[in-house]
Amino acid sequence: QVHVVESGGGLVQAGGSLRLSCAASGSISSINAMGWYRQAPGKQRELVATITSGDKTNYADSLKGRYTVSRDNAKNTGYLQMNSLKPEDTAVYYCNALVSDPFGRGYSYWGQGTQVTVSS
């Protein structure tokens, strides 16, 4: 069993910054990729950023330059640094981990989400 837990969300004023963390624990041999997604009220969940085990990153075009994704493989933890936040960034942010277990089987795990609210 693998658990994925996000943290670091909260209320911030427009122009401010937040750093989200995503910690994976359990029966993990390797985390092949970690992804951040967000879902605003009344909208579909959308991709924010992804990072592979080789630190290759991918961002939603609209977020390039403001968001930075990173990871610490030794800690099985990913991070999302969000700068120059805007009210439209308000959403629940979810972490997804693509994990290989000790038997080489691959699984996708989601965290419970962390709320980010940006006030104007």
Buried (B, 14 or more C-beta within 10 A) or exposed (E): EBEBBBBBBEEBEEEBEBEBBBBBEEEBEBBBBBBBBBBBEEEEBEBBBBBBBEEEBBBBEEBEEBBBBBBEEEEBBBBBBBEEBEEEBBBBBBBBBBBBBEEEEEEEBBBEBBEBBBEE
